[in-house]
Amino acid sequence: MPEGPSLRKFHLLASPFVGQVVAKVGGSSRKINVNDLNALRLQDSQVHGKNLYLAFVAAAGPLGPTAEETVLQREAACGASSPAQGRQVCPPQAYPQEEEPQELQHSSSEAPDAAGRPSSWLRFHFGLFGSIRANEFSRANKANKRGDWKDPVPRLVLHFESGGFLAFYNCRMQWCSSPMADPASDILSVEFHRGRALDALCAPDPICYTLLDQRYFSGLGNIIKNEILYLAKIHPLTQGSLLAFSDRERLLDCAVQFSSDWLGSKLRGKGLHPQIYQKEQCPLGHAVMKGTLGPSGGFKRLTWWCPQCQPEVLPRDGEPSPVT
């Protein structure tokens, strides 16, 4: 599924349409009534982790708050309760599934009406191969299992009065009154809380589980997880509590740098060239191991690692071993 860098690119594709009015809609979605979007104005676009939020208002009504005003309102509402830099935060005890975001607060199935109710936000969460296209449709690049060359069907298409359009593929949509966001957990946000992330990494659980916990590493997905563990030379099943502080710092540096570099490559139209993800050999020529790893009762993800470059750190006598 698309990870943080991809969502940032989707946001940049949608942003030029902010301020324009929807002239026509289409798409196969049954989760929302796509016709509700007709004649609404796209007021704002925001991205948080793996979710894209688009704000809509009635075209004839007053415009809703700008992106800056929304941020200021959010900071005013939660400023007193935001964790201070350096404060110890309890490590995660549960692992929200990477693919399944927590339920939205104040969710609704209704769009803004012509009477000018406050702006409503439409949240997009993308599945495998989910994407946004601006002024073009996705085309089949190979035949399906039946041998048919059928183009993907968009879940939603927004045609704007300017003549341009946005097409959304393989995504779930839901109305909400405001974005559910915590910039402190977003690895690509300037507000990313490094201290809180370092605290989370010292949990006595396999490090590959913790990295996918979206409460602390929003936007970090399976590709980033595999790549940064290799770059930091850390075995995926190493318990975070066994890592030295310098190792956790290096892993966090790799997470931020790799994510930023991947975003830069996307914006330049270049593809990703992974070193370990889906590889049979690491860059040094060692055989790569592959396994399906995840917490007991939780979501499991394919994981690749090099046993030579990423040696396993075993717990000391009396300490529990990680459960795969």
C-alpha positions as MATLAB code, in Angstrom:
seq = 'MPEGPSLRKFHLLASPFVGQVVAKVGGSSRKINVNDLNALRLQDSQVHGKNLYLAFVAAAGPLGPTAEETVLQREAACGASSPAQGRQVCPPQAYPQEEEPQELQHSSSEAPDAAGRPSSWLRFHFGLFGSIRANEFSRANKANKRGDWKDPVPRLVLHFESGGFLAFYNCRMQWCSSPMADPASDILSVEFHRGRALDALCAPDPICYTLLDQRYFSGLGNIIKNEILYLAKIHPLTQGSLLAFSDRERLLDCAVQFSSDWLGSKLRGKGLHPQIYQKEQCPLGHAVMKGTLGPSGGFKRLTWWCPQCQPEVLPRDGEPSPVT';
ca = [
       0.000    0.000    0.000;
       1.190    3.586   -0.538;
       3.457    4.882    2.223;
       4.155    8.393    3.463;
       6.222    9.594    0.466;
       3.504    8.489   -1.972;
       0.821   10.302    0.034;
       2.889   13.484   -0.090;
       2.987   13.214   -3.872;
      -0.785   12.624   -3.987;
      -1.218   15.792   -1.923;
       0.879   17.769   -4.405;
      -1.252   16.463   -7.284;
      -4.474   17.551   -5.558;
      -3.268   20.947   -4.292;
      -3.482   22.830   -7.637;
      -7.239   22.161   -7.666;
      -7.831   23.849   -4.289;
     -10.294   26.712   -4.735;
     -11.990   25.144   -7.761;
     -15.595   23.957   -7.971;
     -16.528   20.378   -8.836;
     -18.497   20.417  -12.110;
     -19.041   16.684  -12.584;
     -18.330   13.493  -10.655;
     -17.978    9.826  -11.430;
     -16.517    6.654  -10.000;
     -17.456    3.242   -8.666;
     -17.470    3.963   -4.921;
     -20.461    2.791   -2.921;
     -19.095    3.940    0.432;
     -20.151    7.502   -0.245;
     -22.666    9.087   -2.605;
     -20.276   10.573   -5.148;
     -23.015   12.881   -6.437;
     -22.878   14.742   -3.107;
     -19.634   16.284   -4.345;
     -21.287   18.009   -7.281;
     -21.067   21.817   -7.159;
     -18.864   21.806   -4.036;
     -15.661   23.798   -3.809;
     -12.404   22.048   -2.909;
     -11.266   24.175   -0.006;
      -8.101   22.486    1.265;
      -5.824   19.461    0.950;
      -3.787   17.933    3.761;
      -1.807   14.743    4.218;
      -1.153   12.999    7.510;
       0.801    9.748    7.505;
      -0.969    7.390    5.112;
      -4.180    9.413    4.851;
      -5.118   12.214    2.477;
      -7.818   14.695    3.535;
      -9.714   16.965    1.148;
     -11.980   19.700    2.526;
     -15.131   20.688    0.630;
     -17.526   23.599    1.124;
     -20.673   24.687   -0.657;
     -19.540   26.754   -3.654;
     -22.007   29.569   -2.926;
     -21.350   29.565    0.810;
     -18.548   31.044    2.916;
     -15.131   29.516    2.520;
     -13.936   27.298    5.354;
     -10.709   27.775    7.307;
      -7.444   27.786    5.406;
      -4.768   25.171    6.014;
      -2.859   27.587    8.281;
      -5.982   28.395   10.289;
      -6.717   24.680   10.668;
      -3.225   24.059   12.044;
      -3.546   26.967   14.485;
      -6.926   25.697   15.676;
      -5.512   22.217   16.212;
      -2.512   23.571   18.146;
      -4.759   25.718   20.313;
      -7.001   22.756   21.085;
      -4.265   20.321   22.050;
      -1.313   22.544   22.940;
      -1.669   22.007   26.656;
      -1.693   18.242   26.316;
       1.092   17.886   23.730;
       4.124   15.977   25.039;
       7.128   18.153   25.718;
      10.420   17.412   24.042;
      12.422   14.912   26.055;
       9.508   13.736   28.194;
       9.379    9.964   28.666;
       6.484    8.372   26.857;
       5.268    4.868   27.584;
       6.277    2.489   24.799;
       3.474    1.020   22.722;
       1.767   -2.037   24.147;
      -0.498   -2.654   21.172;
       0.189   -2.534   17.455;
      -2.502   -0.801   15.420;
      -2.505   -2.590   12.088;
      -0.503   -0.741    9.504;
      -3.212   -1.308    6.907;
      -6.164   -0.431    9.151;
      -6.194    3.123   10.562;
      -7.988    3.862   13.792;
     -11.623    4.876   13.477;
     -12.254    8.490   12.598;
     -13.615   10.829   15.207;
     -16.785   12.725   14.269;
     -17.203   10.668   11.102;
     -20.216   11.217    8.921;
     -21.651    9.987    5.646;
     -22.881   13.466    4.690;
     -21.219   16.101    2.548;
     -21.556   19.886    3.055;
     -24.941   21.135    1.871;
     -25.901   24.150   -0.199;
     -26.931   26.038    2.939;
     -23.273   26.593    3.676;
     -22.591   24.303    6.621;
     -18.957   24.289    7.799;
     -16.492   22.487    5.585;
     -16.406   18.707    5.736;
     -13.339   16.631    5.083;
     -13.234   13.556    2.911;
     -10.583   11.121    4.098;
      -8.827    8.841    1.586;
      -7.006    5.708    2.725;
      -5.332    3.881   -0.149;
      -5.034    0.130   -0.589;
      -2.526   -1.896   -2.582;
      -1.648   -0.044   -5.809;
      -3.899    2.835   -4.750;
      -3.098    6.123   -6.441;
      -4.235    9.531   -7.669;
      -3.976   10.693  -11.265;
      -4.295   14.331  -12.304;
      -5.749   15.001  -15.768;
      -5.178   11.406  -16.862;
      -6.591    7.953  -16.212;
      -4.647    4.874  -15.229;
      -4.154    2.432  -18.083;
      -3.603   -1.313  -17.968;
       0.054   -2.193  -18.465;
      -0.552   -5.939  -18.623;
      -3.360   -8.432  -19.062;
      -5.292   -9.656  -16.022;
      -5.667  -13.322  -15.047;
      -8.405  -13.747  -17.635;
      -6.198  -12.354  -20.357;
      -8.193   -9.113  -20.631;
      -6.554   -5.718  -20.977;
      -8.999   -3.842  -18.767;
      -8.111   -0.409  -17.462;
      -8.456    0.068  -13.689;
     -11.776    1.589  -12.643;
     -11.436    4.714  -10.466;
     -13.326    4.827   -7.181;
     -13.872    8.562   -7.636;
     -13.379   11.093  -10.430;
     -13.692   14.827   -9.756;
     -14.063   17.033  -12.842;
     -13.527   20.722  -12.094;
     -14.851   23.821  -13.792;
     -11.351   24.597  -15.062;
     -11.508   21.486  -17.238;
      -9.016   19.456  -15.202;
      -9.837   16.369  -13.171;
      -8.581   14.078  -10.409;
      -9.015   10.287  -10.501;
      -8.694    8.220   -7.306;
      -7.930    4.484   -7.448;
      -8.266    1.675   -4.895;
      -9.075    3.818   -1.899;
     -11.577    3.960    0.927;
     -13.370    7.249    1.550;
     -15.198    8.594    4.567;
     -16.517   11.997    5.595;
     -15.272   13.558    8.830;
     -15.499   16.989   10.430;
     -11.719   17.439   10.671;
      -8.523   15.508    9.938;
      -7.428   13.076   12.637;
      -3.784   14.032   12.703;
      -0.763   14.004   14.956;
       2.094   15.734   13.127;
       4.446   14.682   15.929;
       4.167   11.078   14.722;
       4.504   11.815   10.976;
       8.003   10.874    9.834;
       7.868   13.466    7.022;
       6.513   16.301    9.139;
       8.684   19.142   10.417;
       6.878   18.576   13.732;
       7.993   14.934   13.990;
       8.693   14.213   17.678;
      12.087   12.544   17.663;
      12.206   12.002   21.432;
       8.864   10.209   21.481;
       9.948    7.981   18.597;
      13.189    7.046   20.363;
      11.210    6.107   23.464;
       8.933    3.892   21.376;
      11.913    2.111   19.825;
      13.119    0.885   23.210;
       9.994   -1.236   23.764;
      10.829   -4.890   24.655;
       9.344   -6.111   21.376;
      10.814   -7.002   17.987;
      11.864   -3.771   16.369;
      10.079   -4.629   13.110;
       6.747   -4.610   14.992;
       7.345   -1.220   16.596;
       8.354    0.484   13.345;
       4.908   -0.181   11.853;
       3.077    1.300   14.833;
       1.402    4.326   13.236;
       0.987    6.054   16.597;
       4.715    6.780   16.578;
       5.776    6.318   12.934;
       2.858    7.534   10.850;
       3.537    7.023    7.163;
       6.191    4.354    7.719;
       5.226    1.175    5.867;
       6.657   -2.207    5.003;
       9.065   -1.034    2.295;
      10.569    1.659    4.511;
      10.731   -0.797    7.422;
      12.748   -3.348    5.451;
      15.094   -0.814    3.917;
      15.966    1.117    7.067;
      16.578   -2.037    9.119;
      19.093   -3.095    6.487;
      20.677    0.351    6.325;
      21.008    0.424   10.122;
      22.305   -3.203   10.173;
      19.633   -4.304   12.660;
      17.954   -7.719   12.615;
      14.146   -7.300   12.357;
      13.467   -9.513   15.394;
      15.886   -7.696   17.679;
      14.066   -6.468   20.771;
      14.163   -2.699   20.957;
      15.143   -2.848   24.631;
      18.379   -4.649   23.623;
      19.481   -1.894   21.268;
      21.987    0.712   22.367;
      20.803    4.307   22.292;
      23.209    4.987   19.407;
      21.639    2.130   17.409;
      18.154    3.532   17.942;
      19.357    6.973   16.910;
      20.919    5.555   13.743;
      17.726    3.659   12.904;
      15.640    6.800   13.356;
      18.076    8.792   11.208;
      17.718    6.147    8.490;
      13.911    6.295    8.714;
      13.747   10.058    8.242;
      16.485   10.238    5.599;
      15.224    7.298    3.543;
      11.657    8.633    3.586;
      12.811   12.091    2.524;
      15.038   10.690   -0.232;
      12.216    8.474   -1.511;
       9.885   11.469   -1.649;
      12.514   13.440   -3.552;
      12.885   10.605   -6.054;
       9.125   10.463   -6.563;
       8.941   14.176   -7.220;
      11.712   13.832   -9.816;
       9.834   10.987  -11.496;
      12.391    8.367  -10.514;
      11.622    4.909   -9.172;
      12.760    3.272   -5.954;
      15.834    1.041   -6.067;
      15.600   -1.042   -2.886;
      18.635   -2.738   -1.405;
      16.873   -5.525    0.487;
      13.109   -5.369   -0.157;
      12.065   -8.320   -2.377;
      15.717   -9.132   -3.082;
      17.411  -12.542   -3.116;
      20.830  -11.084   -2.346;
      21.942   -8.018   -0.422;
      24.253   -5.459   -2.100;
      27.260   -7.384   -0.710;
      26.145  -10.596   -2.370;
      24.893  -12.402    0.747;
      21.793  -14.596    0.572;
      18.699  -12.827    1.921;
      16.210  -14.428    4.283;
      12.451  -13.867    3.949;
       9.751  -14.396    6.553;
       6.255  -13.272    7.518;
       6.653  -11.417   10.794;
       4.175   -9.688   13.065;
       2.771   -9.633   16.596;
       0.709  -12.544   17.847;
      -2.886  -11.982   16.767;
      -1.880   -8.960   14.710;
      -1.130   -8.159   11.086;
       1.899   -9.959    9.649;
       4.106   -8.545    6.908;
       6.700  -10.026    4.586;
      10.147   -9.138    5.809;
      13.555   -9.476    4.140;
      16.895   -9.358    5.953;
      20.530  -10.373    5.533;
      21.697  -12.634    8.395;
      25.310  -11.562    7.840;
      24.777   -7.808    7.569;
      22.013   -7.805   10.202;
      23.154  -10.242   12.914;
      20.555  -11.280   15.453;
      20.900   -9.839   18.949;
      19.776  -12.511   21.400;
      18.189  -11.697   24.761;
      20.196  -12.381   27.872;
      19.427  -15.347   30.116;
      16.035  -15.010   31.742;
      14.664  -12.579   29.153;
      11.831  -13.689   26.826;
      12.549  -14.282   23.148;
      10.523  -12.459   20.489;
       7.388  -14.246   19.332;
       6.986  -14.452   15.548;
];
